[in-house]
Amino acid sequence: MAIDTVLLESPTMRATVADRVEVLDKVRALVMLPDGMHVTTQGVAQYFEVDIQAIHSLVFDHKAELESNGYSVVSGQRLSSFKELSALSPRVKSLGVFTRRAVLNVAMLLRDSEVARQVRCYLLDAEENRWRQPVDNPSGGVVDNPPFAPGSVDEAVARVSERVVRNVIHTSVTPLLNALIVEVGNNSRKLDAMGDRVDRLERIVLDDEEKAIARRRQRLLRAMDEGKDVEELLG
């Protein structure tokens, strides 16, 4: 199983890294609308090098999640504002737009795109590096020196004890904490993946609901073939 499958299958994991929009620019440049905040559906398709129908289908299947991350269909006065800023056809009745966060969400859902796969790999690398950040060693003294007389046996014992404690923390405690941090991160991903698999099994059981979704998808694809305004259907 590919390592990036955890993002494809786990809504919880996707939510964990949803703010890391900077990884988009590490893969390739994202062309924004003149407002600097949104990307059209066509722009998203071009970024991921897929047909626009693939993005429409993804929105159809995951609309609620994408909307929570900034996807919306604009019309009316708001659409007029977009037309004033962009070279949009005056005949456009509605327009699907994505924020950078929503584009990142698409990257975590889109299976058949090499660009999306690269984005997911960057996300997982960044998350792993975050978990592997070492625990800082104490910079100051671990044990406060009591006011022993200089050169006394008590002072010598206190200094030796301090060195021993520092050495134990450096060689044993800190590596153990770092290992525990990594293990917690790995277990969290495994639990997320297992939970998502249970969700998928539940969806399989709900056969009638799956059939209804399939029928809605067929209507959407038929509307695409007939040249209808897909953005308006998704709104």
N, C-alpha and C positions, 0 to 999 in steps of 0.2 A: 504494500500500500504506500503510495506516495506520501511524503511527509506533509505536503500542503493540503491533504485531504481533510485534516482537522479543521481548517477554515471553511472548506466547502460544506462540511457536515454539521458544524457546531455553531448555532446562533450565539451561544454564550461566549465562545472564543472570538467570534467576529466582533461582538460588542466590546470585548476587552481591548482590542487594537483599533477601534473605529476612529480614534483621533489622530492616528499616525499618517496623516495625509501627505507628509513630506516625502514618503517613499514613492509616490507617484512620479515626482520629478527625477528620481534616481533611475527610473526605467526609461522614460522618454518625456518630452515636453507635452503638456496638456494645454490645448488651445481653448481659452476661455472666451466668453462673450465680452463685449466692451465694458460691461459693468464690473469685470474682474472677479465675479463671484459665482457665475453659472456656466454650464456647458450644455449645449443642445444634445438631443438624442443622437443626431447624426455625428456630432463631435465625439461623443462617447464611443460610438461604433468605430469611428476612425482611429481613436486612441488605441482600442483593443484589437484593431484589424479584423473586425467581424462584420457581417451584414447587419443592417439596421434592424432586420426582423429578429435577430438574436437578442438585441437589447429590448425590443418590444415584448418578446416572449418572457424575458427575465423579469421585466416590470410586472407582467401579468401574473407570474408565479409568486413574486415576493414584494408585492406593492406596499404592504403595510410596513415591512422592514425598511424598504428604500425610502418611503415617506418619512419615517422616523429619523432618517439620516439626511433629509433635505431635498428629496425628489418631489417635484410638484408639476402639475399641468396648469399653465397660465392661460387666461382668456380675458376678454373684456378690456377694461382700462389698463390693467397690468400688462396685457399682451401689447397694447398700443405703445406703452413705454418701451418694451423690448424692440418693437419694430422701429421706433425712432432711433434707438441705439445701434441696431444691427441691420444688415442687408437682408431682411426677411421679406418674403413675398407678401404683398398686401392681401392676398387671398387666403392666407393662413388664418384659420379660425381658432386654433389652440396650439400650444407648444409645450412639449415636455422638457423640463430643465433639471439639471443635476448640480448640486453643490459639489465641492471637492470631496467632502465626506461621503456623499452618495456615490460618486465615481469610485471611491475606494471600496465601498460596499459592493458595487458591481464586480470589482476585481476579486472579491472574496466569494462570489457566487458563480462567476462565469467559468465554466469548465473547459470549453474548446477554444482557448485563446492562449498563445504562448506569452503574450504580454501580461495577461492576467496572472499566469502562473509565476512569472518573474516577480510581479508585485507581491504575491503571496509569500514567495521565498524571502524577499526582503523583510516583510513583516515578521515572519517567524524568526529570522536571524536577529532582528532588532529585539524581539521579545526574549529570545534566549540570552542575548547579551545583557539585557536588563536583569534577568534572574541571576546571572553569573557575576554581577558586581560584587567584589569582595567586601566583607565587613571590615571597616577600618580598625586597625590596631590602635590601642591607646597611645597617644603621643606623650602624655605626661607620666608621672610615677604612678604605679598601681597601688603601692602602699606608702602612706605618709610616714616619713621618718619621725619617730618620737624624739623628744629632746634628750637623747643620750649624750653622755660626755664623749667628745671626740677621742677616737682611739680606743674606746672601751670595748669589751667583749660584746655587750648588748648592741652597740652600734654595728659591729661586724656581722652579728647574727641577723640584724634587721636588713642590712644591705644584701646579704646572701639570700634571705627570704624573698626580697623584692625581685632579685634577678631570677630566682626560680619561678616565681609567679609569672613574670613577664615571659619567660621561656615557654612555660606551659600554655599560656594564652596564644603565643605566636605559633607554636608547633602543633598544638592539639585542638584547642577550643575554636580558633578562627577557621581552620580547614573544615572542622566538623560542621560549623554553622553554614559555611559556604556550600558544603555537600547537601545539607538539609534544605537549603534554599532551592537548589537545583531539583532535588527530589520532589519537593512540594509542587514546583512548577510542572514537572513531568506528570505527577499524579493528577493534578488539576486538569491537564489536557486529556488524560485518559478518561477521567470521570465525565468530562464534557462530551467526548466522543461516544462513550457508552450511553449517556443520556440521550444523545441525538439518535443513536441507533434504536433505542426504545421508542422514540417519537416516530421514526420511520416505520417500525413494525405496527404501531398503532394506526398509522395512516393506511397501511396495507389492509388492516382489518376493516377499516371504514371504506369498504368497496364502493358503496353507493356514492359517497362524497367524491371519491376518485373519479367515478364515471361522470359526475356533474362537472368536475374540473376539466376533464377531457372534452366534454361537450362544449364548454365555454372556450377552451383553447381552439377547437375546430372552428367555432364561430369567428374567433379573432383572426385565424389564418385565412378564413374565407373572406373576411372583410379586407385583409391585406391584399389578397388576390384581386378583389374588385376595385381596389384603389380608393377605399374609403379613408376618412381621416382617423387613423389609428390612435393618435394622441387624444382625440376627443372621446374615443371608445374607452380608453384607459383612465380618463378623468373621472 
